[in-house]
Amino acid sequence: MRQVVIYSGENGYWVAECTSLPGCISQGKTKEEAIDNIKEAIDVYIEALKEDNLPIPEEHFNTLVVAV
């Protein structure tokens, strides 16, 4: 299970980012599409780490959202 942050991008698309996997970002025309796309991106990212015998970062669920 991974924590994902979803927010509205500048181009009208929804951006989805898995903060515990650096650079693991996707997008979609809708929130649902962004979620589906980031799930696939997370799977591919972790599979690539395994193939390269690299450690898989742990998830800590420690995001704090502050609106300023």
URZIUR-V540034 format. One record per backbone hydrogen bond with DSSP energy under -0.5 kcal/mol. NH is the residue of the N-H (numbers start at 1). CO is the residue of the C=O. E is the energy in kcal/mol with one decimal. If there is no record, write none. Layout:
# URZIUR-V540034
((NH;CO;E) (NH;CO;E))
This chain:
# URZIUR-V540034
((5;17;-2.9) (7;15;-2.4) (9;13;-3.3) (12;9;-1.3) (14;28;-3.3) (15;7;-3.5) (16;26;-2.9) (17;5;-2.6) (18;24;-2.6) (19;3;-0.5) (19;17;-0.9) (21;18;-1.6) (22;20;-0.6) (24;21;-2.5) (25;23;-1.4) (26;16;-2.9) (28;14;-1.9) (34;30;-2.3) (35;31;-2.4) (36;32;-2.5) (37;33;-2.5) (38;34;-2.4) (39;35;-2.1) (40;36;-1.7) (41;37;-2.3) (42;38;-2.7) (43;39;-2.1) (44;40;-2.4) (45;41;-2.6) (46;42;-2.6) (47;43;-2.2) (48;44;-2.2) (49;45;-2.0) (50;46;-2.3) (51;47;-2.5) (52;48;-1.7) (53;50;-1.5) (54;49;-2.9) (57;55;-0.6) (66;64;-0.5) (68;66;-0.5))
